[in-house]
Amino acid sequence: MGFAGRGERMMAARASAPGKIILVGEHAVVYGQPAIAVPLAAVQATVSAEPGEPGAGLLLRAADLGETLRADAIAEGDRLYDALVFPARLALEALGEPVPDMTLVVRSTIPVASGLGSGAAIAAAIIRAVCGAFGVTLPRERLNALVYEVERRHHGTPSGIDNTVIVYEQPVYFVRGAPLETFRIARPFTLLVADSGQPSPTRVAVQDVRTLYEQDRERYGAALAAIGAITRRARQAIETGQVDTLGALMRENQALLRELSVSSPALDRLCAAATEAGAWGAKLSGGGRGGNLIALTAADRVGAVSEALYAAGAVRVIATTVGAQD
Ligand code: PMV
């Protein structure tokens, strides 16, 4: 079935994008240090672009909207504008197309505001679906640049790591402003991703780290550089299959994130529970203050560590193996 008007050329399209985990290096990455992130395929944002009635304009449907909304009824500055309307507008601008009669149906299993890249994944899926409806597949670099624009609206000064790992869907060694770098995973490893149940206000956490850094550049500059050094060692550990070393580095990274004030009592509790139950290492992932914790766990400890995480207050635990299909 075609779309109305110019839409004879248009078709129904569907697109998706995964969540992501930052393994090591968050916050320091904003200051030019490297960070490592991997896609999390267990959670996904999926968007369908469906033909609309002639004259209907652009409509949005998502589980948390409760109803179908007209895009032009959502004011700029509204959270939904940034999350849904802005990416669709960017896609139409990139295509040079006027607003079509189209319904975007947005579904996502990525928890919002939890450090798993929900905003970037929804934006990537919307842009892909809108472009797909016009028969266009944007090159990844172009898509990445557009999703970065969306991230800027969400977070102010994002490093670009979320959009990059989500658009390229592969493990990345990310340095702000540098060309994309991937790396070899010598031995697959298992992570448990535990949701603290508390929101992770990335923009606030990033601003608070900035304030600390401005107040005491020597102390916090050293902490950020130490995180960068951990990331470089973590890459080596992953490339040589030294999973227990990676665990120790995650613990060191968590101590530094605590010093930067971005952990929380709930995250500290989850970290302690995971390591006491036998995880090699655990740390918050993403902006922090809430959101998700990751625990690096031997395959035969997954059950025990998950149980410990639930007992310590996790609301959801996902197991994922990194590097399994390489
Ligand atoms: O909370 P998230 O998933 O948006 O991750 C933020 C990562 C930070 O390093 C804290 C910020 C950034 O822009 O890289």
Residues whose N, C-alpha, C, O or C-beta is under 5 A from the ligand:
A	BS01	PMV	E26 H27 V29 V30 G115 L116 G117 T157 P158 S159 G160 I161 T202 G286 G287
